[in-house]
């Protein structure tokens, strides 16, 4: 058994430089490879999170701007509708005044025509009176002349 322990001691003794070398490689890799790799990954994580946060901020600003633009658009539409309504009202008022003016002119024309017809009627009556007098005289003369024959 002692020979086994000696053999085992010899193996362990020869393994010490390998263990030391393995420990040195572990610390070397940890310092030279894994620490910079962790730092790079941490930077990348920070940049990614920062980019995501910037994107969220940008999105919220865009939503605010969209809301402002939507409000401005609604106000512009309302103003446009008010202007259209005002223009329509002015047009209707103008049309109403023109219709009223046309009615007034038509009423005056009707009155003038009525007066002219009344004058022409009176003139025609006078002409008929004088014509009927003349015709009566002519008829009378014709009847008298016929009887005298």
PERA-V212623 format. One line per field, one symbol per residue. phi: phi as a letter, one per 20 degrees, with the letter a starting at -180 (. if undefined). psi: psi as a letter, one per 30 degrees, with the letter a starting at -180 (. if undefined). burial: + if it has 9 or more other ideal C-beta (glycine too) atoms within 8 Angstrom, else -. A space follows every 10 residues. Layout:
phi: ???
psi: ???
burial: ???
//
This chain:
phi: .fffffffff ffffegffff ffffffffff fedfffffff ffffffffff ffffffffff ffffffffff ffffffffff ffffffffff ffffffffff ffffffffff ffffffffff ffffffffff ffffffffff fffffffff
psi: eeeeeeeeee eeeffeeeee eeeeeeeeee efeeeeeeee eeeeeeeeee eeeeeeeeee eeeeeeeeee eeeeeeeeee eeeeeeeeee eeeeeeeeee eeeeeeeeee eeeeeeeeee eeeeeeeeee eeeeeeeeee eeeeeeef.
burial: ---------- ---------- --------++ ----+----- ---------- ---------- ---------- ---------- ---------- ---------- ---------- ---------- ---------- ---------- ---------
//
